[in-house]
Amino acid sequence: MSRFSSAAALETVLRYPVVPVFYHADAAYTKRILQACYAGGLRVFEFTNRGANAFDVFQELVPFVRENCPDMLLGIGTIYTAADAERFIQAGADFVVQPCLTAEVAEVCRQHGTPWLPGTMTISEVYQATQLGAALVKIFPGNVLGPGFIKSLRGPMPTVPLMVTGGVEPTEESLREWFTAGVNVVGMGSQLFKNAEDTEGLQRQIAGLLAFVETLKK
């Protein structure tokens, strides 16, 4: 079983609705980034399965997070197959993110009680994701679909929890555009980590982004 149920994970991600999407081949460097994100106020972190040694790095991150960032959800992204979902869940993934939607990964997550966040880009896929038990539905790629898609989707599907990834920038203008369109959560990758060597600056930037998102909820 996952450390966090789908309900608990959803509650956390909605409370801290900026999710870093990050990969680096060096575990020590990734730990510094994780620590900066945690210090800045984030409580959800997606490490992506995009390198040859991603699994080895992830195995190092799990005990680090549990000791140093105890209420941080550490998930794995860029998962395509049931086998990969299985091994990362066994390694300690708190949630599984896909760039697409596959029923076999949904089933593995269901069996383990692990929150599943599939990637979708059509209304049909969003609906299928809800039927297969998605904790949160990812809209990807956001830079192709745009905020207008979210606004249109909210007509027939007003209550589905949505996270957009791709095309979200760490600026007030970008966050306002996406959240007012109707997303619940945003995922940010390279845009957030342009100056990641400055971990204190990253921490301050994250704190500012979270504070701004809070103003959008009111």
C-alpha positions as CSV (number, residue, x, y, z in Angstrom):
1,M,0.0,0.0,0.0
2,S,1.1,3.6,-0.7
3,R,2.0,5.8,2.3
4,F,-0.8,8.1,1.1
5,S,-4.3,7.2,-0.1
6,S,-5.6,8.7,-3.3
7,A,-7.9,10.9,-1.2
8,A,-5.0,12.1,1.0
9,A,-2.7,12.7,-1.9
10,L,-5.4,14.7,-3.7
11,E,-6.0,16.7,-0.5
12,T,-2.2,17.5,-0.3
13,V,-1.8,18.4,-4.0
14,L,-4.8,20.7,-3.9
15,R,-3.4,22.4,-0.8
16,Y,0.0,22.8,-2.5
17,P,-1.0,23.1,-6.1
18,V,2.4,23.7,-7.7
19,V,4.2,20.4,-8.6
20,P,7.9,20.4,-9.7
21,V,8.6,18.0,-12.6
22,F,12.3,17.3,-12.4
23,Y,15.0,14.9,-13.5
24,H,18.7,14.9,-13.0
25,A,21.2,12.0,-13.2
26,D,23.0,13.1,-10.0
27,A,21.2,12.0,-6.8
28,A,23.1,14.5,-4.6
29,Y,22.1,17.4,-6.9
30,T,18.5,16.2,-6.9
31,K,18.4,16.1,-3.1
32,R,19.5,19.7,-3.0
33,I,16.7,20.7,-5.3
34,L,14.2,18.6,-3.3
35,Q,15.3,20.3,-0.1
36,A,14.9,23.8,-1.7
37,C,11.4,22.9,-2.9
38,Y,10.4,21.7,0.5
39,A,11.9,24.7,2.3
40,G,10.0,26.9,-0.2
41,G,6.7,25.3,0.9
42,L,6.1,22.6,-1.7
43,R,4.8,19.2,-0.5
44,V,4.5,17.3,-3.8
45,F,7.4,16.5,-6.1
46,E,7.4,14.5,-9.4
47,F,10.7,12.9,-10.3
48,T,10.6,11.8,-13.9
49,N,11.8,8.4,-15.4
50,R,13.7,10.0,-18.2
51,G,17.3,8.8,-17.8
52,A,19.1,5.5,-17.8
53,N,19.8,5.7,-14.1
54,A,16.5,7.2,-13.1
55,F,15.6,4.2,-11.0
56,D,18.9,4.2,-9.1
57,V,18.5,7.9,-8.3
58,F,14.9,7.4,-7.2
59,Q,15.9,4.7,-4.8
60,E,18.3,7.2,-3.1
61,L,15.6,9.9,-3.0
62,V,13.0,7.9,-1.2
63,P,14.8,7.5,2.2
64,F,16.1,11.0,1.9
65,V,12.6,12.4,1.5
66,R,11.2,10.3,4.3
67,E,13.9,11.5,6.7
68,N,14.3,15.1,5.7
69,C,10.9,16.0,4.0
70,P,8.5,13.7,5.9
71,D,5.3,15.2,4.6
72,M,6.4,15.5,1.0
73,L,4.8,13.2,-1.6
74,L,7.5,11.9,-3.9
75,G,6.1,10.5,-7.1
76,I,7.4,9.1,-10.3
77,G,6.6,10.5,-13.7
78,T,7.0,9.4,-17.4
79,I,5.7,5.9,-16.7
80,Y,4.4,3.9,-19.7
81,T,4.2,0.3,-18.6
82,A,2.9,-1.8,-15.8
83,A,6.3,-3.2,-15.1
84,D,7.8,0.2,-14.6
85,A,4.9,1.3,-12.4
86,E,5.4,-1.9,-10.3
87,R,9.1,-1.4,-9.7
88,F,8.8,2.3,-8.8
89,I,5.9,1.6,-6.5
90,Q,7.9,-1.1,-4.8
91,A,10.8,1.4,-4.5
92,G,8.5,3.8,-2.6
93,A,6.7,6.0,-5.1
94,D,3.8,7.9,-3.5
95,F,2.1,8.4,-6.8
96,V,2.5,7.6,-10.5
97,V,2.2,10.1,-13.3
98,Q,1.9,9.2,-17.0
99,P,2.3,11.4,-20.1
100,C,-0.5,9.2,-21.6
101,L,-3.3,6.9,-20.3
102,T,-2.9,3.2,-20.1
103,A,-5.3,0.8,-18.4
104,E,-2.4,-1.5,-17.3
105,V,-0.7,1.2,-15.3
106,A,-4.1,2.2,-13.8
107,E,-4.6,-1.4,-12.7
108,V,-1.2,-1.7,-11.0
109,C,-1.8,1.5,-9.1
110,R,-5.2,0.3,-8.1
111,Q,-3.8,-3.0,-6.8
112,H,-1.3,-1.1,-4.6
113,G,-3.6,1.7,-3.6
114,T,-1.2,4.2,-5.2
115,P,-2.6,7.5,-6.6
116,W,-2.6,7.4,-10.4
117,L,-2.3,10.6,-12.5
118,P,-2.7,9.9,-16.2
119,G,-1.9,12.3,-19.0
120,T,-4.8,13.2,-21.3
121,M,-5.5,15.7,-24.1
122,T,-9.1,15.0,-25.1
123,I,-12.5,15.0,-23.3
124,S,-12.8,11.3,-24.0
125,E,-9.5,10.6,-22.4
126,V,-10.4,12.7,-19.4
127,Y,-13.6,10.7,-19.0
128,Q,-11.8,7.4,-19.4
129,A,-9.3,8.5,-16.7
130,T,-12.1,9.2,-14.2
131,Q,-13.6,5.8,-15.0
132,L,-10.3,4.0,-14.4
133,G,-9.8,5.6,-11.0
134,A,-7.5,8.6,-11.6
135,A,-6.8,10.6,-8.4
136,L,-6.1,13.6,-10.5
137,V,-6.2,14.0,-14.3
138,K,-3.2,15.5,-16.0
139,I,-3.8,17.7,-19.1
140,F,-0.7,17.4,-21.3
141,P,0.8,19.1,-23.2
142,G,-0.6,22.4,-21.9
143,N,1.4,24.5,-24.3
144,V,-0.5,22.8,-27.2
145,L,-3.9,22.7,-25.7
146,G,-3.9,26.1,-24.0
147,P,-6.1,27.6,-21.3
148,G,-9.0,27.7,-23.8
149,F,-9.3,23.9,-23.7
150,I,-9.6,24.0,-19.9
151,K,-12.4,26.5,-20.1
152,S,-14.2,24.4,-22.6
153,L,-13.7,21.2,-20.6
154,R,-15.1,22.8,-17.5
155,G,-18.5,23.1,-19.2
156,P,-19.3,19.3,-19.3
157,M,-16.8,18.3,-16.6
158,P,-16.9,21.0,-13.9
159,T,-15.7,18.9,-11.0
160,V,-12.9,16.7,-12.3
161,P,-9.6,17.6,-10.5
162,L,-7.2,18.8,-13.2
163,M,-3.4,19.4,-13.3
164,V,-1.9,21.0,-16.4
165,T,1.8,20.3,-17.3
166,G,3.7,21.8,-20.2
167,G,3.6,25.4,-21.0
168,V,3.2,26.7,-17.4
169,E,5.7,29.4,-16.6
170,P,6.7,30.5,-13.0
171,T,5.1,33.9,-13.4
172,E,2.0,35.5,-11.9
173,E,0.7,36.0,-15.4
174,S,1.0,32.4,-16.4
175,L,-0.4,31.1,-13.1
176,R,-3.4,33.5,-13.3
177,E,-4.2,32.4,-16.8
178,W,-4.2,28.7,-16.0
179,F,-6.0,28.9,-12.6
180,T,-8.7,31.3,-13.8
181,A,-9.2,28.9,-16.8
182,G,-10.1,26.2,-14.3
183,V,-7.1,24.0,-13.4
184,N,-6.6,22.9,-9.9
185,V,-2.9,22.2,-10.0
186,V,0.0,23.1,-12.3
187,G,3.1,21.1,-13.0
188,M,6.4,22.9,-13.8
189,G,9.5,21.6,-15.3
190,S,12.5,23.3,-16.8
191,Q,10.9,26.8,-16.5
192,L,11.1,26.5,-12.8
193,F,14.7,25.3,-12.7
194,K,16.4,27.7,-15.0
195,N,18.6,29.0,-12.1
196,A,18.4,26.0,-9.9
197,E,22.1,26.3,-8.8
198,D,20.8,29.2,-6.6
199,T,18.8,27.1,-4.2
200,E,18.0,30.0,-1.9
201,G,16.7,31.9,-4.9
202,L,14.7,28.9,-5.9
203,Q,13.3,28.6,-2.4
204,R,12.2,32.2,-2.4
205,Q,10.7,31.9,-5.9
206,I,8.6,28.9,-4.9
207,A,7.4,30.6,-1.7
208,G,6.3,33.6,-3.8
209,L,4.5,31.4,-6.4
210,L,2.6,29.5,-3.6
211,A,1.6,32.8,-2.0
212,F,0.3,34.1,-5.3
213,V,-1.7,31.0,-6.0
214,E,-3.4,31.4,-2.6
215,T,-4.6,34.8,-3.7
216,L,-6.2,33.2,-6.8
217,K,-8.2,30.8,-4.6
218,K,-10.0,33.6,-2.8
